[in-house]
Amino acid sequence: MRFLIFLCAFLPLLSEEILLDGKVLTVEIADTDKTKAKGLSGRLELEDGSGMLFVYQKPDRLNFWMKNTLIPLSIAFFDESKTLIQILDMDPPVDSNFVIYRSKAPALYALEVPQGWFAREKVKPGAKFSFLDASN
């Protein structure tokens, strides 16, 4: 039983494809307290075209920080209609003082990607995302 629990701890998160402003992204879904708390911490790289989508139960002002996160990220906050409301760049901490990155308005989703991806792809507030799997 302990081996099964150990093995499950290292299984990849559920991944989905989303379409954002005409671009397809493969995202890991963080929709539990544990997966949200872990986020992308400890990762040494994150490929362009991939990211992590945080899914919440109800819209709220969301707070993120980069504790134990080793790579620079950009985060986008989306409202209930999956419309992009804000983009922030987040840098790994240089000491134990953590910057809090907060959504300016209530958000239901947050998407982390490699830093600069939104700028390179010219994705701006007002863009919408959808799940490519129609069941979501």
N, C-alpha and C positions, 0 to 999 in steps of 0.2 A: 504494500500500500504506500509506504514512504517513497519508493521508487517512482510510482505513478504520480504522486504529488510533485516530486522533484522534476520529473519529465515535463509535466504540465507547466511548470514555472518557466521553462525555456521554449515553449511552443510559440510561434509567431502570433501576433494579434491577428484578428480577422481583418482581411484587406478587401477593399472595394475600389472600384474605379468611379471617379466623378468627372463630370464635364464642367469646366469653369471657363466661361468666355471663349468657348471653342477649343480649349486645351484639355486633353485627357490627362488626369493625374491618378496614380495608384496610391491610395492612402490606407494607412492602418487606422482602425477605428478604436478610439479610446472612449468607452462609454460606461466604465465602472469607476468607482472611487480609486481602486488600485491602479488601473491602467492610466487614469488621468494623472494621478500623483507621480507615477513613473515617467510618463511622457517619453521624450526622446533622450532622457538623461543617460549618460554612459556611452552613447553612440559616438563612434569615431568618424562617421561619414553619413551623408544622406544624399542620395542621387537626385539630380534634377529630374523632375517628372514624378517625384514621390514625396510623401509627407505623412503627417498624422492629423486626422480629423477628430477633434474633441466634440462629443455630442452631449448636450445637457437636457434635462427633463423640462425645464422652463427657462424662458429668457431672464437674464440677470446681467448685471455688470460683472464681467469676468476678469479675474486677476491671474496673471502668469508670472513666473520667475524662472531663472535659468540655473537653479541649484543643480550641481553635478552635470550640467550640460556642457559639452566640450566643443560644440560646433555652433557657428553663428546661424541664426534662424530669422526668418520673417514670419510674422503671424498676421492672419486676417480674421476679423470678426464678422460674423454673418447673423442677420436677424432671422425671425421665424419663417420668412418667405425665401430664405437662402440667398438674400441679397447682401453683397459685401458692403459693410459700413465703415471699415477702418483697416488700415495696414500699418504695422509697426515693425521696425527692425530690432532684433534682440541680439545682444552680444554676450558671450560667455563671461561670467564674473571673473575679475582679476584678484579678488580677495573675498572675504566673508560678508561684504556688504552687497546685498542683492537688490537690484532694481526691480520694482514691481511694474509690470506692463499691464495696463488696465483698459478695458474697452470703454469708449466714451459714451456708449449707449447700451441698453440691454441687448445681449446676444444669446443665441441658442447654439451656435456652432463657432469653433475656432479652428483654423487650419494653419499648421506649422509646415513650412517648406524651407529649402536652403535659402539663406539670406540673399536677397536681391532677385529672387525668381519672379516676383510680381512685377518689378520694374523691367526686367529683361523681356518678359512676356507681354508687357504693356497692359496688365490687368489692373483695373482701377475701381474705386468705390462705385457702386451701382451695378457691377457685374453680378450675375447669378450663377449658382452651381446647381447641378442635378446629379442624382445617382444614375449611373448607366444601367444598373439593375433596377428595373421598373418597380420592384416590390418595396423600395424605400421611399 
